[in-house]
Amino acid sequence: MLVNMKEILEEAEKGGYAIGCINTPNVETLRAVIGAAEDVNVPIIIDHAQVHDSLIPIEEIGPKMVEYAKNAKVPVCVHLDHGSDYNFVMRAIRTGFTSIMYDCSALPYEENLKNLKEFTKIAHDLGLTVEAELGIMTSTEEDSHGGETTGWTHETIKKTFTDPEQAAEFARETGVDALAVCFGTAHGIYAEPPVLDIERVTKIRELVPSTTKIVMHGGSGVDSDQVQAAITAGCSKINYYSYMAKATSKHIHEVLAENDGNMFWHEVQEEAYRFMREYAREVLTVFKNGK
């Protein structure tokens, strides 16, 4: 069933678990992610990243996402991921997305706040959920989101971390429903294992109004213990994609090698779907946080 993100995040925070938010840039991934959520019996957020629009336009994949969401056996939110261009955000709304991440985090703080304050009022009037980002989510050299690489190390990214006091002010002023914060994760494939600042998450959750839920981006590649610690500290939405996409490519390469390339394209697609569904099932089980 198609739902608004706000309602499922409220339930997640109350229940002490997190909702997975996974990119679905093609039908195989879309089927796999929703199928995995049905297997585990948990709500799911499917999203289309603005940087993936060159792979498939939102007007083409978006209606399929909405259709699959409506027909799913579990609650499904259709979300725009990292929409930094206002015109693109409007395209997502016209396509039927129920939730929008309007990402102005690259702008100066005051401009980010002003843009989100104005946009959130409009979106709420339309019954949409709004996510923003505060801090700078850095990217590794293998970033499936197309972000800029900033020489990711444990030390260099600390200057990009979200300030808890500023996060509280931002949430109060803008009224956003979800806030992506930076505390040690990055987009893409990690060069070294990430170390999360869980105390920072706890402080942010303590200071930010309860109406704004806390989001972790760059969730793939983080070990399960740290993920669950972040959930317990206050993250109720976790974005995940890069490692699943990379693992699927590796799996298909191995399967093709085993069969000397003697496979039809539809067989390759179905094998990718099967592998991703199993992979996503394991990820969503971790996000349940033992619940």
Backbone bond lengths (Angstrom), bond angles and torsions (degrees), N, CA, C in turn:
res aa  C-N    CA-C-N  psi(-1)  N-CA   C-N-CA  omega(-1)  CA-C   N-CA-C  phi
1 M - - - 1.452 - - 1.523 110.21 -
2 L 1.318 116.89 142.41 1.461 122.69 -179.60 1.527 109.22 -80.96
3 V 1.341 116.48 126.18 1.457 120.51 -177.76 1.525 111.11 -133.18
4 N 1.326 114.66 168.18 1.451 123.02 173.70 1.531 108.35 -84.65
5 M 1.317 118.37 142.24 1.456 121.05 -175.94 1.517 112.83 -64.92
6 K 1.312 117.45 -32.54 1.458 120.83 -175.06 1.520 112.07 -57.53
7 E 1.327 116.81 -44.75 1.461 119.75 -175.70 1.526 112.72 -66.83
8 I 1.337 117.58 -37.98 1.468 117.90 -178.28 1.535 111.23 -77.36
9 L 1.330 117.84 -28.21 1.462 119.59 176.37 1.520 111.23 -71.54
10 E 1.328 116.85 -34.97 1.465 119.71 176.93 1.523 110.64 -62.25
11 E 1.325 115.75 -43.23 1.465 120.23 179.30 1.528 110.81 -66.66
12 A 1.327 116.30 -37.66 1.462 120.59 180.00 1.525 110.88 -63.66
13 E 1.317 116.85 -45.88 1.462 119.54 -178.84 1.530 110.80 -65.03
14 K 1.306 116.49 -40.89 1.467 119.92 177.26 1.526 110.76 -61.86
15 G 1.335 116.64 -38.10 1.456 121.31 -176.03 1.507 115.02 -86.56
16 G 1.341 117.15 -6.68 1.459 119.98 178.00 1.517 114.74 76.02
17 Y 1.333 116.81 26.89 1.459 120.78 176.76 1.526 109.16 -128.71
18 A 1.319 117.84 179.85 1.466 121.44 179.98 1.519 110.23 -126.73
19 I 1.320 115.51 151.91 1.457 122.35 175.95 1.526 108.36 -94.75
20 G 1.317 116.63 129.69 1.454 120.39 176.34 1.516 111.02 -76.43
21 C 1.322 115.27 140.14 1.467 121.84 176.64 1.527 106.38 -123.84
22 I 1.325 116.28 110.90 1.464 120.83 -171.75 1.531 111.16 -123.79
23 N 1.322 115.93 134.13 1.466 120.91 178.17 1.525 110.20 -65.36
24 T 1.319 116.38 139.52 1.469 121.43 178.91 1.531 109.50 -130.06
25 P 1.346 117.99 74.31 1.461 121.57 -174.79 1.528 114.76 -80.53
26 N 1.351 117.37 1.88 1.462 119.84 174.81 1.525 108.85 -154.66
27 V 1.311 116.43 170.00 1.463 120.71 -173.64 1.528 111.79 -67.12
28 E 1.336 118.02 -37.02 1.462 120.13 179.69 1.529 110.77 -60.38
29 T 1.328 116.83 -44.65 1.465 120.60 178.42 1.523 110.50 -66.94
30 L 1.302 116.80 -40.80 1.464 121.83 178.36 1.524 110.95 -58.30
31 R 1.332 116.56 -48.72 1.464 120.87 178.74 1.525 111.32 -62.58
32 A 1.329 116.07 -41.62 1.462 121.01 -176.61 1.525 111.80 -65.57
33 V 1.317 116.61 -44.97 1.466 121.08 -176.22 1.525 111.29 -67.32
34 I 1.324 116.45 -47.23 1.469 118.80 179.19 1.523 110.12 -67.28
35 G 1.330 117.57 -38.58 1.458 120.72 177.32 1.512 111.76 -60.93
36 A 1.335 117.28 -40.68 1.462 121.51 178.70 1.519 110.88 -65.05
37 A 1.331 116.70 -41.38 1.471 120.33 178.34 1.525 110.87 -62.40
38 E 1.324 116.16 -38.42 1.468 119.97 177.20 1.525 110.73 -67.60
39 D 1.342 116.98 -37.78 1.464 121.01 178.07 1.526 111.29 -61.32
40 V 1.331 115.87 -43.24 1.463 121.56 -177.02 1.530 111.33 -86.77
41 N 1.330 115.65 -14.67 1.473 123.16 -178.87 1.525 111.61 62.79
42 V 1.330 115.04 54.89 1.463 121.15 177.90 1.528 109.24 -132.57
43 P 1.341 117.67 154.12 1.465 119.97 172.20 1.520 109.85 -65.03
44 I 1.319 116.22 159.17 1.459 120.35 -179.11 1.524 109.46 -144.19
45 I 1.333 115.25 150.73 1.462 121.60 173.33 1.524 106.49 -114.39
46 I 1.321 116.44 120.74 1.457 120.69 174.27 1.525 107.56 -103.37
47 D 1.315 116.51 140.52 1.465 116.01 -177.52 1.524 113.05 -139.18
48 H 1.305 113.56 160.51 1.463 122.15 176.00 1.520 106.59 -119.89
49 A 1.334 116.14 119.26 1.459 120.88 179.70 1.527 110.00 -83.67
50 Q 1.322 116.10 140.78 1.456 119.73 179.98 1.529 111.27 -56.49
51 V 1.350 117.02 -36.03 1.464 119.39 -177.89 1.531 111.88 -71.17
52 H 1.338 117.97 -14.21 1.460 120.65 177.66 1.531 112.16 -89.49
53 D 1.322 116.89 -0.62 1.460 119.44 -177.23 1.518 112.04 -66.37
54 S 1.334 117.32 -21.42 1.464 120.03 176.81 1.526 110.60 -73.71
55 L 1.344 117.02 -22.60 1.461 121.45 176.68 1.522 110.83 -78.49
56 I 1.323 115.19 -44.40 1.460 121.33 178.59 1.530 107.92 -154.86
57 P 1.325 119.13 122.79 1.463 121.53 -177.24 1.524 111.92 -61.99
58 I 1.312 115.62 147.90 1.459 120.51 -178.73 1.525 111.82 -60.68
59 E 1.338 116.07 -30.33 1.464 119.11 178.87 1.530 112.23 -68.95
60 E 1.332 116.88 -18.18 1.466 120.59 178.28 1.524 111.83 -94.21
61 I 1.342 117.52 -48.75 1.464 120.06 -178.17 1.524 111.87 -81.84
62 G 1.329 117.66 -30.90 1.462 121.40 -176.23 1.527 114.69 -55.79
63 P 1.344 118.06 -52.30 1.468 118.88 178.76 1.524 113.39 -59.44
64 K 1.338 117.14 -33.72 1.465 120.49 176.53 1.521 110.01 -66.43
65 M 1.327 117.12 -40.93 1.454 121.22 178.18 1.532 110.72 -61.40
66 V 1.306 116.17 -44.81 1.474 120.81 179.33 1.527 110.56 -63.69
67 E 1.328 116.24 -42.77 1.469 120.47 -179.93 1.528 111.32 -63.20
68 Y 1.324 117.15 -46.85 1.462 120.60 178.94 1.528 111.00 -62.87
69 A 1.330 116.33 -38.18 1.466 120.70 178.91 1.522 110.86 -62.28
70 K 1.309 116.57 -45.27 1.466 121.14 -178.85 1.526 111.42 -62.56
71 N 1.324 116.81 -34.01 1.463 120.92 -176.04 1.528 113.72 -92.09
72 A 1.321 117.64 -2.07 1.470 121.09 -177.16 1.525 111.23 -71.93
73 K 1.332 114.82 155.71 1.465 121.12 179.34 1.527 112.16 -86.82
74 V 1.328 116.44 -4.53 1.464 121.99 178.53 1.528 108.62 -126.77
75 P 1.334 118.33 161.54 1.466 120.22 176.81 1.522 111.45 -62.97
76 V 1.324 116.49 132.28 1.467 121.31 -179.33 1.527 109.36 -132.11
77 C 1.320 116.13 127.95 1.460 121.91 174.04 1.523 108.45 -102.58
78 V 1.320 116.72 137.44 1.470 122.11 177.41 1.535 107.28 -104.70
79 H 1.316 114.98 116.19 1.464 122.03 -165.06 1.528 111.56 -125.40
80 L 1.316 116.49 144.83 1.467 121.84 172.40 1.516 108.68 -93.21
81 D 1.330 117.06 126.38 1.455 122.37 -177.69 1.524 110.76 -100.84
82 H 1.326 116.62 127.31 1.469 123.07 176.92 1.529 112.52 50.15
83 G 1.321 115.96 52.72 1.465 120.00 172.73 1.516 109.04 -80.08
84 S 1.309 116.64 102.22 1.471 120.01 -176.75 1.520 112.73 -98.91
85 D 1.320 116.36 -14.70 1.460 121.32 -179.63 1.522 109.07 -103.82
86 Y 1.329 116.81 124.13 1.473 120.60 -174.74 1.523 112.26 -59.58
87 N 1.313 117.08 -38.58 1.465 119.78 179.17 1.535 110.90 -64.84
88 F 1.325 116.55 -36.83 1.458 119.50 178.12 1.527 110.37 -67.61
89 V 1.325 116.08 -39.21 1.463 120.71 176.27 1.532 110.24 -57.90
90 M 1.315 116.31 -42.42 1.472 120.38 178.95 1.528 110.97 -64.41
91 R 1.321 116.94 -35.59 1.472 120.36 177.25 1.524 110.53 -63.42
92 A 1.331 116.52 -39.26 1.466 120.52 178.60 1.529 111.03 -64.46
93 I 1.299 116.20 -41.81 1.470 120.15 179.43 1.521 110.40 -63.60
94 R 1.325 116.17 -43.68 1.476 119.74 179.65 1.530 111.23 -64.81
95 T 1.325 116.50 -28.83 1.468 120.40 -178.65 1.525 112.07 -76.01
96 G 1.337 117.07 -17.01 1.462 120.16 177.42 1.512 115.37 110.48
97 F 1.342 118.09 13.02 1.461 120.41 178.47 1.534 109.87 -66.64
98 T 1.325 115.69 141.19 1.465 120.42 -177.42 1.522 112.41 -95.71
99 S 1.326 116.71 -7.08 1.452 120.61 -177.33 1.527 109.89 -147.98
100 I 1.327 115.41 141.75 1.465 120.68 -175.56 1.517 111.10 -130.12
101 M 1.340 116.30 127.83 1.456 119.84 166.35 1.524 106.93 -96.18
102 Y 1.322 115.43 108.65 1.457 120.69 175.97 1.524 105.98 -96.97
103 D 1.315 116.08 101.70 1.459 122.37 -171.06 1.519 111.06 -96.22
104 C 1.329 115.26 101.85 1.464 121.43 176.38 1.519 110.43 -113.55
105 S 1.329 116.41 24.08 1.460 121.13 -173.88 1.526 113.52 -66.20
106 A 1.335 117.38 -20.38 1.466 119.93 179.46 1.528 111.81 -77.63
107 L 1.322 116.02 -12.11 1.461 121.38 -179.69 1.529 110.15 -86.06
108 P 1.334 117.84 163.51 1.469 120.20 173.89 1.530 110.28 -56.86
109 Y 1.320 116.30 151.09 1.460 121.63 -174.67 1.524 113.20 -50.62
110 E 1.319 117.73 -49.30 1.470 121.06 -176.54 1.525 111.68 -61.99
111 E 1.329 116.32 -36.67 1.461 120.12 179.73 1.527 110.68 -72.15
112 N 1.321 116.82 -39.65 1.460 121.84 175.70 1.531 109.25 -58.76
113 L 1.324 116.24 -48.20 1.468 121.39 -179.74 1.526 111.17 -61.00
114 K 1.331 116.97 -47.03 1.465 121.47 -178.64 1.526 111.31 -60.70
115 N 1.333 116.77 -46.68 1.465 120.59 -178.80 1.522 111.89 -62.37
116 L 1.340 116.22 -43.38 1.464 119.46 -177.90 1.512 112.11 -72.70
117 K 1.297 117.54 -32.67 1.462 120.39 177.55 1.522 110.27 -63.28
118 E 1.328 116.17 -44.91 1.472 121.21 179.82 1.527 111.18 -67.81
119 F 1.346 115.82 -44.57 1.458 119.64 -176.62 1.521 112.01 -68.93
120 T 1.323 117.21 -40.23 1.462 120.44 -177.68 1.518 111.72 -61.09
121 K 1.322 117.62 -38.39 1.469 120.00 177.99 1.524 110.88 -61.69
122 I 1.326 116.23 -44.05 1.465 120.52 179.15 1.526 110.46 -64.54
123 A 1.331 116.04 -47.41 1.459 120.67 -177.55 1.523 111.93 -62.37
124 H 1.320 116.39 -42.62 1.461 119.33 179.50 1.527 111.74 -64.46
125 D 1.316 116.47 -34.50 1.475 119.81 176.16 1.524 110.73 -63.54
126 L 1.343 116.59 -26.09 1.463 122.14 179.24 1.532 112.19 -92.99
127 G 1.332 116.27 0.24 1.461 119.94 179.78 1.512 113.91 79.47
128 L 1.333 117.94 21.87 1.465 122.38 -177.95 1.524 111.34 -100.73
129 T 1.311 115.87 152.72 1.461 122.62 174.51 1.527 109.07 -91.94
130 V 1.333 116.25 144.13 1.464 120.92 -178.63 1.532 111.16 -121.31
131 E 1.328 114.97 132.96 1.462 121.64 172.22 1.520 108.53 -117.08
132 A 1.320 116.21 140.98 1.465 122.20 175.57 1.518 108.20 -125.20
133 E 1.330 116.01 176.01 1.462 120.72 175.80 1.510 109.22 -133.09
134 L 1.336 116.03 139.82 1.453 121.75 178.02 1.518 108.22 -133.17
135 G 1.336 115.45 129.77 1.460 120.64 -168.52 1.524 105.58 102.30
136 I 1.300 117.69 179.73 1.464 120.70 -179.31 1.528 109.12 -118.83
137 M 1.322 116.92 114.33 1.458 121.24 176.97 1.523 108.03 -80.21
138 T 1.310 116.37 105.60 1.458 120.34 -177.41 1.522 111.37 -75.42
139 S 1.323 115.07 168.80 1.457 121.44 -177.30 1.523 110.07 -126.70
140 T 1.327 115.90 145.47 1.458 120.69 173.84 1.526 108.19 -87.28
141 E 1.326 116.66 177.95 1.460 120.33 -179.01 1.519 112.11 -66.07
142 E 1.337 116.97 -24.63 1.459 121.16 178.06 1.525 109.09 -109.25
143 D 1.317 115.97 71.96 1.461 121.18 -177.91 1.518 109.41 -102.02
144 S 1.327 116.99 112.84 1.459 121.04 179.78 1.516 112.30 -70.29
145 H 1.346 116.54 -11.29 1.461 120.64 179.33 1.526 112.57 -90.05
146 G 1.325 116.63 -6.10 1.464 119.01 178.08 1.515 113.86 77.97
147 G 1.335 117.56 21.44 1.457 120.44 -178.92 1.511 112.97 -76.34
148 E 1.327 115.44 171.08 1.453 120.30 179.98 1.522 109.95 -85.18
149 T 1.322 116.41 134.09 1.457 121.68 178.60 1.519 109.58 -79.08
150 T 1.334 116.36 134.19 1.461 120.05 -176.97 1.525 111.81 -122.73
151 G 1.328 118.11 25.08 1.456 120.46 179.76 1.514 111.69 68.28
152 W 1.324 116.18 56.77 1.457 122.45 -174.08 1.521 112.47 -60.98
153 T 1.337 115.75 123.15 1.465 123.30 166.70 1.522 105.83 -145.74
154 H 1.322 116.11 167.34 1.458 119.53 179.49 1.524 111.87 -58.06
155 E 1.316 116.75 -34.05 1.461 120.37 -176.78 1.521 112.52 -83.52
156 T 1.341 116.39 -43.68 1.468 118.24 -174.44 1.522 112.85 -65.75
157 I 1.337 118.12 -29.39 1.469 118.30 -176.76 1.522 113.28 -82.08
158 K 1.334 117.47 -9.86 1.466 118.58 -177.64 1.520 112.45 -61.56
159 K 1.332 116.26 -31.01 1.457 119.29 -179.84 1.533 112.11 -71.23
160 T 1.333 116.19 -11.83 1.470 120.23 179.77 1.532 111.96 -96.22
161 F 1.345 117.54 -3.17 1.462 120.92 -176.00 1.537 111.67 -63.68
162 T 1.301 115.27 150.57 1.462 121.82 179.64 1.528 110.59 -75.60
163 D 1.328 115.64 133.11 1.459 121.06 176.88 1.531 109.19 -82.79
164 P 1.331 118.94 123.53 1.466 121.31 -176.73 1.531 114.40 -57.53
165 E 1.320 117.12 -42.44 1.477 120.30 -179.82 1.528 110.52 -64.53
166 Q 1.316 115.44 -41.92 1.459 119.83 179.51 1.524 110.82 -67.56
167 A 1.332 116.86 -36.80 1.462 121.11 177.49 1.518 110.64 -61.67
168 A 1.332 116.63 -40.62 1.470 121.12 179.44 1.527 110.49 -63.82
169 E 1.327 116.57 -44.42 1.459 120.54 178.70 1.531 110.72 -63.71
170 F 1.320 115.83 -44.87 1.462 120.84 -178.88 1.530 110.96 -59.46
171 A 1.328 116.51 -46.18 1.463 120.74 -178.72 1.530 111.30 -65.06
172 R 1.329 116.15 -41.97 1.476 119.21 179.45 1.528 111.09 -63.47
173 E 1.315 116.55 -43.09 1.469 120.74 -175.23 1.524 113.16 -73.87
174 T 1.312 116.76 -37.02 1.473 119.95 -174.61 1.526 113.10 -91.45
175 G 1.334 117.04 -31.17 1.462 119.93 -176.23 1.517 113.74 74.05
176 V 1.343 118.04 20.40 1.464 120.13 -179.47 1.535 110.38 -64.16
177 D 1.320 115.63 150.58 1.469 121.22 -177.49 1.523 112.23 -83.47
178 A 1.330 116.98 -24.69 1.464 121.51 -179.12 1.519 108.70 -146.20
179 L 1.327 115.36 145.11 1.457 120.08 -178.53 1.521 109.65 -133.14
180 A 1.330 115.42 117.03 1.461 121.24 175.56 1.522 107.98 -78.69
181 V 1.337 116.01 126.22 1.463 120.50 -177.98 1.521 110.01 -121.10
182 C 1.316 115.38 158.14 1.459 121.39 -175.41 1.523 109.61 -110.21
183 F 1.342 116.04 124.55 1.466 119.82 -177.55 1.525 111.78 -151.66
184 G 1.346 116.32 27.65 1.460 119.25 173.98 1.509 116.00 130.33
185 T 1.328 117.65 -4.51 1.459 119.77 177.97 1.525 110.41 -97.77
186 A 1.328 115.15 170.24 1.465 121.12 178.35 1.523 108.55 -150.33
187 H 1.309 116.48 160.44 1.454 120.88 174.23 1.525 109.62 -79.30
188 G 1.319 116.37 139.89 1.457 119.61 173.91 1.522 113.19 103.99
189 I 1.338 115.67 -160.00 1.461 123.09 -176.94 1.530 108.64 -96.72
190 Y 1.312 116.86 124.49 1.460 121.14 -175.18 1.526 112.71 -71.98
191 A 1.338 115.65 137.06 1.458 121.55 176.28 1.527 110.09 -77.81
192 E 1.316 116.48 -27.59 1.455 123.20 175.19 1.528 107.55 -146.05
193 P 1.337 117.89 153.17 1.466 120.15 -175.66 1.527 111.68 -56.16
194 P 1.312 118.00 131.46 1.460 120.82 -179.95 1.526 112.08 -70.49
195 V 1.327 115.57 148.98 1.460 121.92 175.65 1.525 106.99 -122.05
196 L 1.321 116.58 114.02 1.453 121.11 -174.12 1.529 112.63 -88.00
197 D 1.330 114.98 142.47 1.462 121.69 176.43 1.530 107.35 -89.37
198 I 1.323 116.33 82.84 1.461 121.41 -175.50 1.527 111.36 -66.18
199 E 1.326 117.03 -33.89 1.468 120.01 178.39 1.524 111.04 -60.87
200 R 1.324 116.38 -34.58 1.464 120.38 178.55 1.532 110.13 -65.83
201 V 1.321 116.78 -40.73 1.470 120.60 177.68 1.529 110.14 -61.85
202 T 1.327 116.34 -44.35 1.467 120.91 179.11 1.523 110.62 -59.06
203 K 1.323 117.04 -42.96 1.470 121.45 -179.44 1.525 111.04 -67.50
204 I 1.327 116.26 -41.51 1.465 120.06 179.16 1.529 110.17 -62.46
205 R 1.333 116.10 -45.68 1.467 119.51 179.84 1.528 110.92 -62.82
206 E 1.306 116.63 -34.82 1.460 121.34 -179.95 1.522 111.97 -67.45
207 L 1.351 116.98 -38.72 1.462 121.27 -173.90 1.528 114.35 -90.46
208 V 1.333 116.10 -33.09 1.467 120.16 -177.04 1.530 110.22 -73.70
209 P 1.345 118.96 138.94 1.464 121.15 178.65 1.527 111.67 -52.54
210 S 1.311 116.92 144.60 1.466 121.63 -176.49 1.523 112.69 -63.12
211 T 1.338 116.89 -19.11 1.465 120.63 179.28 1.518 112.85 -74.34
212 T 1.317 116.57 -13.28 1.466 121.52 177.70 1.525 108.98 -106.73
213 K 1.316 116.92 120.25 1.462 121.37 -178.90 1.531 110.64 -89.25
214 I 1.319 115.71 151.29 1.462 121.48 -175.49 1.527 110.52 -96.43
215 V 1.341 115.60 135.23 1.463 122.26 -173.48 1.521 110.82 -120.55
216 M 1.331 115.75 139.46 1.463 122.13 173.38 1.523 109.36 -111.31
217 H 1.328 117.05 118.80 1.462 121.88 172.60 1.529 107.99 -95.55
218 G 1.335 116.59 165.64 1.460 120.17 -179.85 1.515 112.43 68.39
219 G 1.349 116.09 34.23 1.459 120.46 -174.97 1.514 114.88 -72.35
220 S 1.324 117.68 -26.26 1.466 118.45 -179.08 1.518 109.45 -74.70
221 G 1.338 115.64 141.06 1.450 120.54 -177.98 1.514 113.89 93.03
222 V 1.337 116.53 -5.73 1.462 121.11 177.06 1.527 108.11 -93.55
223 D 1.329 117.37 134.11 1.461 119.17 -177.25 1.531 111.02 -65.30
224 S 1.324 115.71 153.18 1.463 122.21 -172.53 1.525 113.07 -57.72
225 D 1.334 117.34 -38.81 1.458 120.26 -178.58 1.525 111.68 -62.01
226 Q 1.344 116.15 -42.90 1.463 119.40 179.51 1.532 111.44 -70.26
227 V 1.316 116.30 -37.34 1.462 119.91 177.24 1.522 109.89 -60.04
228 Q 1.323 116.57 -48.06 1.461 119.87 -177.77 1.527 111.58 -69.58
229 A 1.331 117.60 -30.29 1.463 120.28 174.73 1.526 110.50 -65.51
230 A 1.349 116.16 -39.01 1.467 120.77 178.36 1.531 110.35 -66.34
231 I 1.326 116.63 -37.75 1.462 120.47 177.93 1.523 110.02 -64.43
232 T 1.314 116.56 -47.66 1.461 121.39 179.52 1.526 110.84 -61.20
233 A 1.342 116.80 -34.16 1.464 121.61 179.96 1.526 112.68 -74.23
234 G 1.347 116.95 -18.69 1.465 117.23 176.16 1.511 117.49 141.81
235 C 1.340 119.78 -0.41 1.468 121.02 178.15 1.523 109.92 -81.05
236 S 1.312 117.05 122.50 1.470 119.93 -179.89 1.529 112.61 -112.29
237 K 1.332 117.37 -0.39 1.473 122.21 175.03 1.525 107.38 -138.48
238 I 1.334 116.30 130.82 1.466 120.52 179.87 1.524 109.48 -129.12
239 N 1.328 115.63 122.99 1.463 120.90 178.01 1.524 110.09 -85.33
240 Y 1.333 115.53 138.21 1.463 121.17 -173.65 1.528 109.13 -148.87
241 Y 1.333 115.99 132.05 1.465 117.61 174.32 1.530 114.30 -164.75
242 S 1.332 118.23 -52.30 1.467 122.00 -166.79 1.520 114.00 -52.86
243 Y 1.333 117.26 -47.33 1.468 119.64 -175.71 1.519 111.69 -69.51
244 M 1.316 117.95 -33.77 1.459 120.69 176.97 1.529 109.83 -66.97
245 A 1.328 116.86 -43.21 1.455 120.88 179.74 1.531 111.08 -63.66
246 K 1.327 116.15 -42.32 1.465 120.95 -179.31 1.537 110.57 -67.32
247 A 1.332 116.13 -42.41 1.467 120.22 -179.10 1.527 111.05 -64.93
248 T 1.316 116.49 -35.68 1.461 120.21 179.18 1.520 110.93 -66.41
249 S 1.319 116.68 -41.89 1.470 120.42 177.58 1.518 110.95 -61.01
250 K 1.324 115.72 -44.19 1.466 120.08 179.42 1.525 110.89 -62.81
251 H 1.332 116.06 -41.95 1.465 120.33 -179.78 1.533 111.00 -63.08
252 I 1.316 116.77 -44.77 1.467 120.37 -179.36 1.526 110.56 -64.58
253 H 1.316 116.56 -38.88 1.475 120.53 176.55 1.530 110.32 -58.26
254 E 1.334 115.86 -44.48 1.470 120.25 -179.30 1.527 111.67 -67.01
255 V 1.332 116.15 -41.08 1.468 120.29 -179.68 1.529 110.44 -65.16
256 L 1.319 117.04 -42.24 1.462 120.50 178.09 1.529 110.97 -63.40
257 A 1.334 116.40 -39.71 1.459 120.06 178.94 1.528 111.32 -64.52
258 E 1.324 115.84 -40.95 1.467 120.67 179.15 1.529 111.98 -62.99
259 N 1.331 115.45 -31.13 1.464 120.85 -177.84 1.532 112.49 -101.77
260 D 1.335 116.18 13.17 1.470 120.90 -178.41 1.518 112.09 53.05
261 G 1.325 115.52 33.37 1.464 120.59 178.86 1.512 114.13 72.84
262 N 1.324 116.78 6.39 1.466 120.79 -175.65 1.532 111.00 -86.39
263 M 1.330 115.49 68.85 1.460 121.67 177.84 1.518 109.51 -138.78
264 F 1.318 116.46 143.78 1.454 120.74 172.73 1.532 108.94 -75.71
265 W 1.329 115.52 154.85 1.462 119.82 -177.77 1.530 111.82 -59.74
266 H 1.342 117.14 -39.00 1.463 118.42 -179.56 1.526 111.47 -66.68
267 E 1.335 116.93 -28.36 1.460 120.27 176.20 1.530 110.62 -70.46
268 V 1.326 115.88 -36.93 1.461 120.70 177.05 1.529 109.71 -64.34
269 Q 1.323 115.99 -44.67 1.465 120.38 179.42 1.522 111.57 -60.25
270 E 1.317 116.03 -44.68 1.467 119.71 -177.97 1.516 111.65 -68.45
271 E 1.326 117.40 -33.99 1.466 120.09 177.28 1.527 110.12 -68.10
272 A 1.332 116.41 -38.25 1.463 120.33 176.53 1.528 110.19 -63.51
273 Y 1.322 115.85 -43.59 1.479 121.05 177.79 1.524 110.73 -59.61
274 R 1.322 117.07 -47.03 1.469 121.01 -177.65 1.527 110.55 -61.84
275 F 1.347 115.71 -44.91 1.462 120.54 -178.45 1.528 110.46 -64.44
276 M 1.337 117.13 -46.12 1.461 120.47 -178.68 1.522 111.99 -63.86
277 R 1.323 117.36 -37.90 1.460 120.02 179.48 1.528 110.14 -62.29
278 E 1.314 116.67 -43.14 1.458 120.63 179.01 1.531 110.59 -66.56
279 Y 1.316 116.32 -41.83 1.466 121.61 179.85 1.533 110.04 -62.59
280 A 1.339 116.60 -49.19 1.458 121.31 -178.78 1.525 111.19 -63.71
281 R 1.316 116.62 -33.17 1.467 120.69 178.68 1.532 110.09 -60.30
282 E 1.327 116.38 -42.96 1.469 120.86 179.95 1.530 110.66 -66.73
283 V 1.326 116.63 -40.97 1.468 120.88 179.81 1.525 110.79 -63.36
284 L 1.320 117.36 -46.85 1.457 121.39 -177.93 1.529 111.39 -66.15
285 T 1.307 116.89 -29.34 1.464 120.44 175.99 1.527 110.51 -66.41
286 V 1.342 117.03 -39.40 1.469 120.94 175.66 1.515 110.10 -62.08
287 F 1.329 117.24 -42.32 1.467 121.29 -177.56 1.527 112.56 -66.00
288 K 1.324 117.16 -19.88 1.468 120.12 176.38 1.527 111.13 -66.51
289 N 1.341 116.38 -18.63 1.459 121.77 173.11 1.530 112.09 59.46
290 G 1.323 115.18 37.54 1.466 119.53 177.79 1.510 114.77 78.28
291 K 1.334 116.80 8.19 1.478 120.16 -178.24 1.526 111.45 -87.14
